[in-house]
Amino acid sequence: MLAFVNAASVWCVQRLAELSQWQARNPGRIQVLVVQVPRFDSERVPQRSLKLLRRAGVAAPVLLDSDWAALAALRHRGLTPRCCWWTRTAVNASASSVLTGDVERALFALVEGLPRPLDEDLLSSETLPEPRLTLRFPAGIAASSERLYVADSGHHRILECSHGGRILRQFGLGTADFIDGPADHAAFNRPQGLALEREYLYVADTGNHALRRIHLLTAQVDTLCGNGRPGDPVEGAVNPAARSPLNHPLALAVAGNQMHIASAGDNRIWSCDLGRAELHLRAGSGRLETRDGNAMMAAFAQPAGLAAVQQVLYVCDALGSAVRSLQLRTDLVQTLVGQGPWEFGDADGPRSSARLQHPQGIALSADAPLLWIADSGNGMLRTLRLGGGELSTIGLPRRLHGPTGLAIAGGSVWIAETDAHGVLRYDIVTGSLEDVSISE
């Protein structure tokens, strides 16, 4: 099976997860080759595309269709729809077809009558495996004056560390699952965004499509909303017995008593009232666009980062290569940087001409109107001065490898360098950049 996907697309990643689950239930029945069709220039670099897929848990072999030649060839033969990026094409010696509709039923029909899989069909080996390090694709990061919290996404756990990197506590078993309870019994699934508020650490448990909470005093983990499967959230009180679903939450930000959630699966911003356990749609029509205006009519393009200050929520639109603002009092959405889902680059300067490429994280300086941006596609750390300022690039000794999460504390910007499996510390005053050695 050829699975034509774009690694930056959450929708494609979810479909690959479904396919992987089907394979796990039916071992050896179908061999998958993932064909990566790049959306951004950075994805034309083989290592970058492979990292994006591996961080999503894709272990299948990958072919990079850097100039869209393979996709164009299939379209020429009438085998792929023009309007859909995600396509699964089953190939055998005599024919090929496109799977649409009920894909699981189509897969069962496809393998019906086939002989028992050979032993070699049951073996799987990951090509170019990631190195075995303490961290694996760390995605989210939060910091206090004394502690550093890291969402070790590829190891399905949350780490509490000193600023020097020494691991003090681990929350989660380290295997992908959905379990509440004490730190050594609880389980996460590819957690990403983190938000620290008083004695609680809130977690966007992306793989479980849930909002989780860690009580730092007792190390107890519980779930506020989400039921382990992607779905359309339901506004109103969250039923503890049947929690409202979320759809691929990536980032969190606290404003007042509201936990704001960047839901990349449905291109919306949701808010959970922490006092009354109620879920509300805050902004977004659900369409993948960068449209401004009233919160319910505005549109986002896969929101991946959030930062809040006073009555303003700043949103990092990954596929829109944009930074947006949401006025919480007036429900007005505006674009600060970005020109649309297919406009990207690395230009500094005024907002009208500045460009980002697939940014995935933002953070606000505590003592200055300065927004820090993890420009993942360009491998840069950027800043945007609020109130009409320009977009600027921070001069670093090297390019960053897929930076995702950002946090600011102790005069430093803490960076989750996701593709390099590490954490960096950038000193705002001196401009020095150093590796934070995360270790026991």
Secondary structure, DSSP 8 states (H G I E B T S, - for coil): -EEEE-TT-HHHHHHHHHHHHHHHHSTTS---EEEE--SSGGGGSHHHHHHHHHHTT--S-EEE-TTSHHHHHHHHTT-S-SS-S-EEEEE-SS-EEE--SSHHHHHHHHHTT-----GGGG----SS-----S-SSEEEEEE-SSEEEEEEGGGTEEEEEETT-BEEEEES-SSS--B-EETTT-B-SSEEEEEEETTEEEEEEGGGTEEEEEETTTTEEEEEE--SS------EE--TTS----S-EEEEEEETTEEEEEETTTTEEEEEETTTTEEEEEE--SSBS-B-EETTT-BBS-EEEEEEETTEEEEEETTTTEEEEEETTTTEEEEEE---TT------BSTTT---SS--EEEE-SSSSEEEEEEGGGTEEEEEETTT--EEE---SS--SSEEEEEEETTEEEEEEGGGTEEEEEETTT--EEEE--B-
